[in-house]
Amino acid sequence: MGNTMVKTGRRDGVRIVSAKSCADWLGLWFGARSAERGARNDTNGELPHLRWRIVDDAELADKTETGALEIAQAIPAPDAATLERLRATLAWEYPHDAATRRAAKSSVTALRREAEELGDEAEKIFQPRNARRTADQRRKAENGGRKLSAAEIGAVHHRFLQHVALENAGDGAALEAESRRLESEKIVSAEERAALDLKMLANFWNSETGRKIREKSEAVKRELPFTAEFSPAELAQITGAKAEAGLAGEFIVVQGVADLAVLLPEEIWLLDFKTDEVRENGLAEKAKIYAPQLRLYAAALAKIYSRPVANCWLHFLAARKTVDVEV
């Protein structure tokens, strides 16, 4: 049928392009063949090796129900062996069902949420207590300029920490010059630069931890992406999430980004900046919440670089405090 040339008129052409399925085209073809052979109507026809009849929906429904009943009555009852094979097939269960309910790939943020930890840091409130509106910010407000949200202020501080030249990080005047450099390089906008709390940032880089890191500036990696493989049991132990049964031999690929890592020949130092607005008396609770995240970072980097993480810190920018995390 596929190679048969059919001469069509305008009406037939419209019906062809209006077809909604292959069955519509077949119906047109059968009708055309019936007409060619002089049939009284186009609902049935016959060729040397093919006979057909087109039925309407109502007749088809009746025939389908009757035919299904006839077929069901014609099927012999299965013997005992066949029934047993059928029961075994229907009762079969996939032996690794637990693995189908666990993603083979995850992120640190997703795992933290699974363990009922806090969500993505971009959702945190960040508004340093000592932040003051600069003349530039006041001017923008008077001119109708959009005020940065708390999350945006936190993000620009992270970006500044990622790109600041460490040799200029300990001095307030040098940090001001760095902020102008990053603005000229389009890393931060003028509005974002005005929102930076440079005194708060200088406080960290002049702290004991900050100075220690700057002394090893050649080994510092910032916004360091990683991908590591963990067993479900390892993840449960690190994050505190409930361990799932039936996952022996399975593994999960975890991806994340470390704010700052110092990759030394024999060990690694790891630091994560937090932009939460938190008072000093709330630091212990916040650190407890974030500790599993940092331990997971540490475990991943130790796997990747084949050396231990000797120092692990959380630094809360707004509180101006660094907290040691045990790994």
C-alpha positions in Angstrom: 0.0 0.0 0.0 2.9 2.3 0.8 4.0 2.4 -2.9 0.5 2.9 -4.4 0.1 6.2 -6.2 -3.3 7.8 -5.4 -4.7 10.7 -7.3 -6.4 13.0 -4.9 -8.7 16.0 -5.3 -8.8 19.1 -3.2 -11.2 17.6 -0.8 -9.1 14.5 -0.3 -6.0 16.6 0.1 -7.7 18.5 3.0 -8.7 15.2 4.6 -5.2 13.8 4.3 -3.5 16.8 6.0 -6.3 16.9 8.7 -5.7 13.2 9.7 -4.9 12.8 13.4 -3.5 9.3 13.2 -2.2 6.7 10.8 -5.6 5.0 11.1 -7.2 8.1 9.5 -4.9 7.7 6.5 -5.6 4.0 6.2 -9.4 4.7 6.3 -8.9 7.2 3.4 -6.9 4.6 1.5 -9.5 1.8 2.0 -12.3 4.2 1.0 -10.4 5.2 -2.2 -9.8 1.5 -3.1 -13.5 0.7 -2.6 -14.5 3.5 -4.9 -12.0 2.5 -7.6 -13.5 -1.1 -7.7 -17.1 0.2 -8.0 -18.3 -0.7 -4.6 -21.7 0.8 -3.6 -20.1 2.5 -0.6 -16.7 3.1 0.8 -17.1 1.2 4.0 -15.9 -2.2 2.6 -13.8 -3.5 -0.2 -11.7 -6.3 -1.4 -8.4 -6.8 -3.3 -6.8 -10.1 -4.4 -5.0 -10.5 -1.0 -6.9 -8.1 1.2 -10.5 -7.7 2.4 -11.8 -5.0 4.7 -14.8 -3.4 6.2 -15.0 -0.1 8.1 -17.3 -0.2 11.1 -18.6 2.7 13.3 -17.7 3.2 16.9 -21.0 1.8 18.3 -20.6 -1.5 16.4 -17.0 -1.7 17.3 -17.8 -1.3 21.0 -20.4 -4.1 20.8 -18.1 -6.4 18.9 -15.2 -5.6 21.3 -17.2 -6.6 24.3 -18.6 -9.7 22.6 -15.2 -10.7 21.2 -13.5 -10.2 24.6 -16.1 -12.5 26.2 -15.6 -15.1 23.5 -11.8 -15.0 23.8 -12.0 -15.3 27.6 -14.3 -18.3 27.3 -12.0 -19.8 24.7 -8.9 -19.6 26.9 -8.4 -22.9 28.7 -7.9 -22.9 32.5 -4.1 -23.0 33.4 -2.7 -26.1 34.9 -1.1 -26.2 38.3 2.5 -25.7 37.0 1.4 -22.6 35.0 -0.4 -21.1 38.0 2.7 -21.6 40.2 4.9 -19.9 37.6 2.4 -17.0 37.4 2.3 -16.6 41.2 6.1 -16.6 41.4 6.3 -13.9 38.7 3.7 -11.7 40.4 5.3 -12.2 43.8 8.8 -11.3 42.6 10.4 -8.3 44.3 13.5 -6.4 43.1 16.3 -7.3 45.5 17.7 -3.8 45.6 14.5 -1.9 46.2 16.0 0.3 48.9 18.5 1.7 46.4 15.7 2.8 44.1 14.5 5.2 46.8 17.9 6.9 47.2 19.4 9.3 44.7 22.7 8.1 43.3 23.9 11.7 43.2 23.4 14.5 45.7 24.7 17.8 47.0 25.8 18.9 50.4 22.9 21.2 50.7 20.4 18.5 49.8 21.9 16.1 52.4 21.8 18.8 55.0 18.1 19.3 54.3 17.5 15.5 54.5 19.1 15.6 58.0 16.7 18.4 58.9 19.5 20.9 59.0 19.2 24.5 57.8 18.7 25.1 54.1 20.8 26.8 51.5 22.9 29.7 52.9 21.4 32.1 50.3 18.1 31.8 52.3 19.7 33.1 55.5 19.2 36.5 56.9 22.4 38.6 56.7 22.4 42.1 58.1 25.6 43.0 60.1 24.6 44.9 63.2 27.3 47.5 62.7 26.6 48.0 59.0 26.1 51.7 58.2 24.6 53.3 55.1 27.3 55.0 53.1 26.9 58.3 51.3 26.7 56.3 48.1 23.8 54.2 49.5 21.9 57.2 50.7 22.3 58.9 47.4 21.0 55.8 45.6 18.0 55.6 48.0 17.2 59.3 47.3 17.4 58.6 43.6 15.1 55.6 43.8 17.9 53.0 43.6 17.0 49.5 44.6 18.1 48.4 48.1 20.0 45.1 48.2 18.2 42.3 50.0 19.8 40.6 53.0 20.6 37.5 50.8 22.2 39.7 48.2 24.4 41.4 50.8 25.5 38.0 52.1 26.3 36.9 48.5 28.4 39.9 47.7 30.5 39.4 50.9 31.1 35.8 49.8 32.1 37.1 46.3 34.5 39.6 47.9 36.1 36.9 50.0 36.5 34.7 47.0 38.3 37.4 44.9 40.2 39.6 47.3 44.0 39.5 47.0 45.1 38.0 50.3 48.2 40.2 50.5 45.9 43.2 50.8 43.3 41.6 53.1 44.7 42.7 56.5 44.5 46.4 56.1 41.3 48.5 56.0 42.6 51.0 53.4 43.9 48.1 51.3 40.5 46.4 51.5 38.9 49.6 50.3 41.3 49.6 47.3 40.4 46.0 46.7 36.7 46.8 46.6 37.3 49.4 44.0 39.4 47.0 42.0 36.7 44.4 42.0 34.2 47.0 41.0 36.4 48.1 38.1 36.7 44.4 37.0 32.9 44.1 37.2 33.0 41.4 39.9 30.9 43.7 42.1 28.7 46.6 41.2 28.9 50.0 42.7 25.7 49.3 44.7 27.2 46.0 46.0 30.5 47.6 46.9 28.7 50.2 48.9 27.0 47.4 50.9 30.3 45.7 51.9 31.3 45.9 55.6 35.0 46.2 55.2 35.7 46.6 58.9 34.0 43.2 59.5 36.0 41.6 56.8 39.3 43.1 58.0 38.4 41.8 61.5 38.5 38.2 60.1 41.7 38.5 58.1 43.4 40.1 61.2 42.2 37.4 63.5 44.5 34.5 64.5 42.8 32.2 62.0 42.8 34.8 59.2 46.5 35.6 59.7 47.3 31.9 59.7 45.6 31.4 56.4 47.2 34.5 54.8 50.7 33.1 55.8 49.9 30.1 53.5 48.3 32.2 50.7 50.1 30.2 48.0 48.2 27.0 49.1 44.8 28.7 49.5 41.9 27.6 47.2 38.6 29.5 47.3 35.2 28.3 46.1 36.8 24.9 45.6 34.3 22.5 43.9 34.5 18.8 44.8 32.9 15.5 43.9 33.3 12.5 46.1 31.8 9.0 46.5 30.3 8.0 49.9 28.5 4.9 51.0 25.1 5.5 52.6 26.4 4.4 55.9 29.2 7.0 55.8 26.7 9.7 55.0 24.4 8.7 57.8 27.3 8.8 60.2 28.5 12.2 59.1 25.1 14.0 58.7 23.3 12.3 61.5 20.5 11.2 59.2 18.8 7.9 59.8 20.6 5.0 58.1 18.6 3.0 55.6 18.6 -0.8 55.5 19.4 -2.7 52.3 22.0 -0.3 50.9 25.1 -2.4 51.5 27.4 -2.1 48.4 25.7 1.0 47.1 27.3 4.4 46.9 26.2 8.0 46.4 28.1 10.7 44.5 28.2 14.0 46.5 29.0 17.4 45.1 29.7 20.7 46.8 31.8 23.8 46.9 34.1 24.7 49.8 34.4 28.4 50.6 38.1 28.2 51.5 40.6 25.3 51.7 44.4 25.4 52.4 45.9 22.4 50.6 49.2 21.8 52.4 51.6 18.9 51.6 50.7 16.9 54.7 47.3 18.2 55.7 44.3 20.4 54.8 42.7 23.4 56.5 39.1 24.0 55.8 37.0 27.1 56.5 33.4 27.9 55.8 32.0 31.5 56.0 28.5 31.9 57.4 26.5 35.0 56.9 23.8 34.4 59.6 22.8 37.2 61.8 23.6 35.5 65.1 24.6 36.8 68.6 27.5 35.4 70.5 25.3 33.4 72.9 23.7 31.6 69.9 27.0 30.6 68.3 27.1 27.1 69.9 23.7 26.2 68.6 24.4 27.5 65.1 27.8 25.7 65.0 26.0 22.5 66.0 23.7 22.9 63.1 26.4 23.5 60.5 29.0 21.0 61.8 27.7 18.1 59.8 28.0 20.1 56.6 31.6 21.0 57.3 32.4 17.4 58.4 31.1 16.2 55.0 33.3 18.8 53.2 36.3 17.6 55.3 35.6 13.9 54.5 35.2 14.6 50.8 38.5 16.6 50.6 40.3 14.0 52.6 39.2 11.3 50.1 40.1 13.4 47.1 43.5 14.7 48.2 44.6 11.7 50.3 45.5 13.7 53.4 43.7 14.5 56.6 41.9 17.7 57.4 43.8 19.0 60.4 41.9 22.3 61.0 38.2 22.8 60.4 36.6 26.2 61.1 33.2 28.0 60.8 33.5 31.7 60.8 30.4 33.8 61.5 31.0 37.1 59.8 28.3 39.1 61.5 29.3 37.8 65.0 33.0 38.1 64.1 33.7 34.8 65.7 35.5 31.7 64.4 34.4 28.3 65.8 36.5 25.1 65.7 34.7 22.0 64.3 35.9 18.6 65.3 36.3 16.2 62.4 
